[in-house]
Each structure stands twice: as C-alpha cells, then as structure tokens.
Amino acid sequence: MNIAQHIALIDELCYRPFPAEHGPSDVGVSGPGHHTAVLDAAGDDDPALRAVTIDQYEKDRDAVYELLASRWGDTPPYNLQTVLLRTEQEEIPRPWAELSERASVAYLWEVEGTGRWVAVAVTDRDTSQEVQLLAVVTETDPP
C-alpha cells in the first residue's frame, strides 16, 4: 500500500460500523468499539533487516502523520510505554492495552464529528513478531 491508500483506509474506518464480536477483519482485527488495520507488515529474523524495516515504517508513519496533521492538527507523539506500565496496575481498555504491548509511540487524533480516535503506530517491541505499520480507529478515549 502507498500513503494515499493508507489515508483512504483510515478515512473509511472512521465511518465503518464496529462489529459486535472481536475477530479478524478484511484489514486486520476489529471488535466492539475498535478497528486495527495493518497498513504494512514484514517479518525478518535478521536484526539488521528488521531495523531497516522499522526505519522505513517509521518514515511511512511520519508521512501519514503529516497528511493527517494537516487535516486534524499537529499532535505530539503519544508515549505508549506509560500506557504499558499502567496495564500492570489498572484495567486499560482495548485497543489501547494491545497497542501499548506492541508499539512504543503512536500519533493520535480525535476525529471531530465521528466520536472516534485515530492512532498510527509501528509495532517495534517484540522482536519475535513481524514489524507492522498499524492504524487504530476506536471510540474508546485513550487512557
């Protein structure tokens, strides 16, 4: 997918109904109150290639950020490490708990008029999992 396709999918997810049950969707996974779309994914056991993939996906995330920020406003990076630490002490709702387990930082916006939040992140925490560029659309406020 290219950046224009990423933006088009995010726009579509801002209005797509949420399913009643959690499970796979045509773009990733969805559940009550959230969609998580895999915009791009690559798996590699070679640490050097993994680092290159993370770097490229971070550039793609930043390109998506620039386009969405021009529409919805500049936002600082959202530190998911703090959310991850909070999961040890309190119940963090989906999809934020899962995102904090997989990514360190996200950019997020509250999309006016939809009641939804959009987050864009690169899954870089677990070296045993493939690297993914994710878009999360949810009606659940970030913790």
N, C-alpha and C positions, 0 to 999 in steps of 0.2 A: 504494500500500500504506500501511497505517497502522502504528503502532508495535506493536500486538498481532500483526499479520501478520508484521512483521519478526522478532519474538521467536519466533513459531511456526516460521518458516522456519529460523532459526538452530538451534532445538531439533531440527528434523528433520534438518538437515545434520550434527549431532553424531553421528548414527547411520546416515546414508546411506552405503552402500559407496562406495569410491573406484573410478573406472574404471581400466582397465589402460592406456588411452591418453589423452593430452591432447587436449581439444577442447571444443566448445560443449556446454552442458547446458541443461536447461529453465529454469535460474535465472541462468546466466552462463557460466562455464567451469569445467571440472573436469579433473583429471588424477590420475596416481598420487600418492596421499597428500594431495590437497587439493581443496576446492571453493571457488570465488569466486562469490558471489551478488551480483547488482546489486539492491539493495533499492529504489533510486530513481535516476532519471537525467534530466538536462535539458541541452540544448545551446543556447547562445546566443552570438552573436558580439559582442553589446553588453556591454562591460566592466561597466557598472553593473548590468545584469540578471544577469550571471554572479556578481557579488559578492553580490547578493541571494540567488541560488540557493545559493551556498556557505554563506552565513549560515544559511539555512533548513536545509540538510542537516547543518550542524554542530549545530544545535538538535535535529534528529532523532537524530543520532548520540549526543548527550548524553542524550536521553530513553531510548534503547536502553541506554546505559551505566548509567543509574540503575536500570533494571529488572534488568539482568544483574548489576550490583554488589550488589544486594540479595540475589541468589541465590548468586553466586560470590565476592563480596568486592570491596572497593574496590581499584582499581589505579591507579597513576599513569599519565599519558599516556606512550606508548612513542614515542620520537623516531626516526622513520624516516629523518631526514636523516643520522644516524650510520650507519645501515644502507646508505643510498645511497653515502655516501663509502667505506664498506668494500668495495662492489662493484668499485671501481677496483683494489683490492689483493688481493682474495680471491674465491673462488667462494662466493656466497651462494645457498642453495637456493631453489627455488620453494616456496611462492608469495611468500616474503619479498622477493626481489630485485624482482619485478614490482610488489609493493605499494609498496616504497620509491621506485620510479620515478614512481609516480602520486600518492602521498599523503605529507603531511608528518608526520602524527601518527596513531597508532591507539591504541585501548584494547584490551587483550588479557587473556585469562584462560586458564589451563589448566583444562580441564573434568574434574574428578575423576571417575574411573571410566570414562572414554572413551578416554584416551590421545590426546586431541585438544586443540588450541588454537583459540580463537575470537578473531578480531580484527575490530573495526569501525572504518572509516575513511571519510573524504571525499576523493575524488580532486580535488586542487586545484592540482597542479603545472603541468600542461601546458595552457596557455590555448587550444591548438588542438583539444583533446579535450573532450567533454562532461563535465560535473560528475556524479559518481556517488557515491552512498552505498553502500558495499560492506560485506559480511560475508565474512570468510575463515574457513574451517574447515579445519584441517590437522593431520596427525600429526607434522609437522616442527617441532621446537623452534625458537623464534625465535633469530636469531643474536645 
